[in-house]
Amino acid sequence: NMMELNGTGLGIGTISPSTLLHAKGAGHLATIESTNTYAYLQFHHSTSGTSGHNDGLTVGLNSTAAVINNREDGVIQFGTNDVTRMTVHHDGAVPRIGIGTTSPNSTLEIGDGGVSNTGKLRIGHHASYHSYIDYTGAGNTTLTIANTYNSDSSKILFKTKESVDAMTILGSGNVGIGTTSPSYKLDILHAGDAQFRV
C-alpha cells in the first residue's frame, strides 16, 4: 500500500506510521508548491500564538529568498550532534548572533562553548595561508591577530578613512607607520618630514 491511515497517523510509503504524518521512501520525498511567489510551512504549539501567519515558526521561500522566521519573542538555534552551535537572538531592533555561545552580548560573538572563554575568527580556507583573530582567556589572556602566509613580505595593514595605510607589519617583523614597505624594525615616514628609522 502507498498510503496507510491507522490510530497512530497517516503513513505514506509505510504501513506503520510512527507519527501523525510519516513519509518513507528514497531521495525526494515531498514537494510543496504555491500558486504565488510565497510558499511556506508553519509550526505552532500549545504556548505559541496561533493567529495566522504572524505566529509560530515559518520556513519557506519568498520569491528567490529562503526564509526561516521565528515569529515569537524567542531565538533561532542551529545545532549538530544534539548540541547548539549557533544562536540568533533579537533585542528590539538589534540582532545578536552567537557562535559557540547561546547568550551573545554583541552583534556577533564567537566562543568555544564556554569551556575556556576563548574565541577564534578565521578568514580564508587554505591550510598554509589565511588570517585569524584569536582570543585566549584561560590562564594567559592573549589577543592574537595573524597573517599565516610564510613570507617576509606578507603584511598586516591597519587603515583609516578606508584607504589610508596608517600602519603596516611585515612578515619579517618590520613595522611601518606612514609607509607600507618598512626596511627597519620601526620605520616612520611623514610626507615632507625627515624619516625616523630604528
Secondary structure, DSSP 8 states (H G I E B T S, - for coil): --EEE-SS-EEES-SS-SSSEEE--SS-------SSSEEEEEE--TTS--SGGGSSEEEEEETTEEEEEE-SSS-EEEEETTEEEEEEEEETTEEEEEES-SS-SSSEEE-STTSSS-EEEEE---SSS-EEEEEE-SSS-EEEEEE----TT-EEEEEETTTEEEEEEETTS-EEES-SS--SSEEE--TTS--EE-
